């Protein structure tokens, strides 16, 4: 009836079986009762609760156990112990017997003083052997009630079973608080037997990261070490108190444990994790059948987080690389182990406590890579904490902690490797990171020569890893600088030079932008990209067309095109969105971009790419109300973009969505409050509407060249109207750029830029390309020409002052159609012949 797995240090199972057999022999009436209950039919007989049969059966069983309880109440202690053993170890009782049986014996166990070690061993063995993790916890609680009556010698005698029970208890399917209480009781009993055993029970038995702690236990640990472990496992909050931190450092130094803690942290960040198949799941509620890897069991979480903090407090800058690697390992999906936000949060918060510049750089990198919303908030909080410690604002801290990556001021680095070859990494045009290889004779290649691959493999791998890090930093910095356009922030000139112009990564972007400089009198003057102020400057701000006159904007755009200056993001040609009378009248929302039909999956991906947080439209409860939001102006304003499924019938998520209102909130203290659009700062309103315009123009079905081939469709009317509609602000900027670029092209004599179209005269026909949707129709028939761009298609060698896929597409179509006699694609030619 019970598992007979042997355990070292305990009398063999024949002795324990004899104890149980003797208990049954002492009370023949109870043995007969249990035999009768075991004979009750069960297979194929599962009455439902509420059925008359079930009710009658349950009442009969409860009455039987009530009679047993009355007889047990008058038994002498020796026979009472035998009765408890007989009932508790009868594992095959009907499920309707198990509850009443436990209710009968549970109150009796703590009242019995004369438990022998063999009897306690029987109860512990049974609790560890049952195959129902939930009932195992209840049986273990009874066994521990009995073990609590043993003295120190008795506890030492059953120590192997207590240790085995501790190992098993971490997988019991109890509520976490109940399981923690069981583990605490086991640790107390182990401590009564031997302090070393109690300490051993606190340390994970299989995790590699705990090996230095287990080694210390094996070397007969001191009371100071036990006090340190006990202190570490009592950390249950994300950020420890100052008192906890001081005590942690004192206890660590008392055992000379700084090196040991650093090794634990390194192991967490780098060594092999636990496997669920070999070591069991990290959480008992996961159940069996799942194969995955993890670092820390749920019940060992407090100790692990305490170790992370201890390593950070005592290791200083040396702990930063390990803390960063650990946060990424358990904080990102695809890190090779099961995500553990609490452990990742401990690493993030511990970084904020390290008083070294490398910790600030690490937090900056984590902010760029971590996508988990809760963990991202902890990174932001850690940056605020570090900023307060340094006496600066969070924005100042971010710009001061951008990593240099060892690059020269021009954004490059070069290494000499095997055979005199040189590997060079450089940031080009503020958007690309290139790795090139220069041979001893001066030939430059983007492919690593064979001699470099063979003899300098480590250097090559390191350079590729560096390129990946620089690309990540460059992308984050580009987004951060563009976000500054929604603020009114200014910098002292010296700070701007140090953290922007002269920074090896940020500087490459900075030197491609227009900046304004104020003199001592407060007069602002703009300077061209890559140049400085004409006179001594006091403060600096990023130029925005909102603050410039029409003539100044036109002049800057002419210069950008004439000098072929490629800006890291659209600045000189940036769209400006001003409040309209209709929006003032609606008050709290804008309908400027409402009513469009968009490809939903593309919309969702683009919103994520632009840093917006969006709910996902689906057929779950609440999944029909789409809300996307973004925070602007350094956290002072928030914009909402509402959207819904365009069709009500879909399987999981809709293919198309309908756009709706744009609303704004302002931050008041810690709260967000709705704000009328008329009170939104002009820069915030313009930048928010620019993003929404981007979402609509890029993902609208009007920009889908294949839509007209679908025949009758409920959205066809929208497609025909939107594909030739009035131009939005982004399309108006596109028209202005074309007006400057087209005259420089070889097909200039065949092209005319009109109000809404680029008109191209070919040999076979004349074509009108809409500047918003890029759709093409023929004149005079008005026939639509479907041209699907091929992968990598664009404007070729034509200079564009900024990246714009729609602009590139329009130019590529114009170049194609102006030479329509050279078109070889039969599908396009067939459409032209029909339309002509």
Secondary structure, 3 states (H helix, E strand, C coil): CCCCCCCCCCCCHHHHHHHHHHHHHHCHHHHHHHHHHHCCCCCCCCCCCCCHHHHHHHHHHHHHHHHHHHHHCCCCHHHHHHHHHHHHCCCCCCHHHHHHHHHHHHHHHCCCCCCCHHHHHHHHHHHHHCCCHHHHHHHHHHHHHHHCCCCHHHHHHCHHHHHHHHHHHCCCCCCHHHHHHHHHHHHHHHHHHCHHHHHHHHCCCCCHHHHHHHHHHHCCCCHHHHHHHHHHHCCCCCCCCHHHHHHHHHHHHHCCCHHHHHHHHHHHHHCCCEEHHHHCCCCHHHCCCCCCEECCCHHHHHHHHHHHHHHHHHHHHHHHHHHHHHHHHHHCCCCCCCCCHHHHHHHHHHHHCCCCHHHHHHHHHHHHHCCCHHHHHHHHHHHHHHHHHHCCCHHHHHHHCCCCCCCCCCCEEEEECHHHCEEEEEEECCCEEEEEEECCCCCEECCCCHHHHHHCHHHHHHHHHHHHHHHHHHHHHHHHHHHHHHCCCCEEHHHHHHHHHCCCCHHHHHCCCCEEEECCCCCEEEECCCCCCCCCCCEEEECCHHHCCHHHHHHHHHHHHHCCCCCCCCCCCCCCCCCCHHHHHHCCEECCCCCCEEEHHHHHHHHHHCCCEECCCCCCCCCCCEEEEEEEHHHCEEEEEEEEECCCCCCCCCCEEEEEEEEEEEEECCEEEEECHHHCCHHHHHHHHHHHHHHHHHHEHHHCCCHHHHCCCCCHHHHHHHCCCCCCHHHHHHHHHHHHHHHHCCCHHHEEECCCEEEEECCCCEEEEECCCCCEEEECCCCEECCCCCCCCCCCCCCCCCCCHHHHHHHHHHHHHHCHHHCCCHHHHHHHHHHC
